[in-house]
């Protein structure tokens, strides 16, 4: 009877230890997963911001070219058509 109680005590201790190790492992994986998802979210935001910046730069360059073209046309004198009725 006493050997039976000792065996049950040892088995319970082993089971509790194994379950504890599993729970710690599962929690560590969950925490690592959360940080991994947060890292991916940050990378996605960075990529999105980079694309927006590139698009804004292209827009500004095209507007600058348009304004330069408008300034060039304003600087050139407008010649009146020659009088063909003489």
N, C-alpha and C positions, 0 to 999 in steps of 0.2 A: 504494500500500500504506500509505503513511504517512497519507494523507488518510482512508483507511478506518479506521485505528486511532484517529485523532482523532475521527472521526464516532462510532465505538462508545463512546469515552470520554465524549463529550458526551451521547450517548443514555443511557448508564448513569447518569451524574450526574443527568440530568433525571428518570429513572425512580426513582432512589433518593430524590431530593428529593420527588417526588410521593407515593411510598409513605410516606415519613416524615411528610409533612404529613397524609396520610390517617390514619395511626396515631395521631398526636397528636390530631386531631379526634375520632376514635372513642373514644379514652381520655377526653377531656374530656366527651364526651356520656355515657359510662358513669358517670363520677364525678358529673356533674350529675344523672343518673337516680337514683343511690344517695341523694344528698342530698334529692332530690324525694320519693322513697319514704319516707325517714326523716321528712321534714316531714309527709307525709300520715299516717304512723303516730302522730306526736305529736298531730296534730289530732284523730285518731280517739280517742286516749286521753283528751284533754281533753274531747271531746264526751261520751264514756262517763262520765267522772268528773262532769261537769256534770249529766247525767241522774240519776246515782246520788244526787248531792247534793239535787236537786229532789225525788226520790222520798223521801229520808230526811226532808227538811223537811216534806213533806206528811204523812208518818207521824207525825212528832213533833207537828205541829199537831193531828192527829186524836186522838192520845193525850192531849194537853193538854185538848182539849175533853171527852174521855171522863172524865178525872180531875176536871175542874171540875164536870161533871154529877154525878159520884159524890159530890163534896163537897157540892153543893147538896142532894142527896137525903138526905145524912146530917145536915145542919143543920136540915132541916125536921122538926118533931116528928111522931112517929107517933101518930095519934089512934086510940084503940081504938073499935071499932064500938059504936054505941049499943045499949043493952039493950032489945030489943023485947018481951021477955016480962014484962010487969008486970001 
